[in-house]
Amino acid sequence: MSSTVESLLRADLRDFAGYKSARSDTLIGRIWLNANESAWANAADTDSRLRRYPQPQPEALCARLAQLYGVAPVQLLVGRGSDEGIDLLLRAFCAPGQGRVVIAPPVFGMYAVCARLHGATVVDVPLRDGSAGLCADLAAMGDAALAQGASLLFLCTPGNPSGELLALSDIAALARRLRERCIVVVDEAYIEYADAPSATTLLEAGDNIVVLRTLSKAHALAGARVGCVLAGPALIEALRRCQAPYPMPQPVVDAAMEALEAGALALTRSRMAAVREARARLADGLRGLPSVRRVYPAAGNFLLVRFMDVSAAFAALLAAGVVVRDMRAMPQLGDALRITVGTREECRRVLAALEAVGAEAAA
Ligand SMILES: Cc1ncc(COP(=O)(O)O)c(C=O)c1O
């Protein structure tokens, strides 16, 4: 076991084997009567693919994902989106009612939601708003993790909704500082849009680093629900024991395998360049509007925008049939909207709708 897993895994889960499903047996045979599956296929299942339970960690898909992310298959756990990865981390490393996790709000909401569901305390270290953008204070986050005895610290890079891209050297330094004391989770849901190296390159150096990746964004498979946790083998094994027996439905596995074939991957890569260009064009267009107070630097496929009168901007977009993410309820973002970079026409519609909004600040 790695020293981090040894010191941070919930004590009551140390000798916990998890559910042993029929598919996890290493038995070999031609007649399978060990899982109470139907002996006949459903009439709708014409090629009889769905009669059997799927593999808990589908081997071919895991191998392909491992290759995509540049890790070994033993360093990867696939699940129902990175949302499931976040949930599994909480389950494994926060004792119910006792755990603590450090986050930097405003940030993706699932870290706090999962923490709350597990009865863990959320330690907030707010982002700092400055000339470089809305930025995480990694030193303060590290201080908070040590002072509060947190077992998990979530970084989001590129940040949702901040758009901030963290430097790998800063992540590595934080992980070194927290070694054996706290796991640094690096959520890279939008990293493909940033054209920057992944924190997976840090996995060999530190066993308290976990990277979350997803097929929901750049790979355009949000509806399939496929995400990965990447970490050292001991940590992956600990999470696997906390996961539901058959997390990956067979049609999802088949769709993901197709989406990761060479042709589809090449198209995905070329789309990233197009999104980066469209992002720059949209940001320029927004900066030229009188109703826009600030457009933050962005490394994902969205822009965080402050408005003179955010209610008027939101209403104008809605009146034009454009739905964006209302950030008004989030800390520090009472005048902000988050706008996804869409097609050229969708971006044009956003700018056209906002042109009519005046420069007056809300009363
Ligand atoms: C930062 C971040 N992490 C994780 C997720 C969840 O991704 P998935 O679809 O893989 O569960 C999202 C979804 O919007 C996100 O913004």
The ligand as an ORCA input file, in Angstrom:
! r2SCAN-3c Opt
* xyz 0 1
  C     -14.949     20.982    -13.177
  C     -15.879     19.859    -13.454
  N     -15.573     18.650    -12.979
  C     -16.368     17.594    -13.201
  C     -17.542     17.727    -13.907
  C     -18.418     16.538    -14.068
  O     -18.071     15.884    -15.230
  P     -18.678     14.492    -15.621
  O     -19.651     14.741    -16.701
  O     -17.481     13.700    -16.070
  O     -19.304     13.884    -14.396
  C     -17.912     18.965    -14.421
  C     -19.170     19.140    -15.149
  O     -19.573     20.174    -15.586
  C     -17.056     20.064    -14.181
  O     -17.333     21.295    -14.629
*
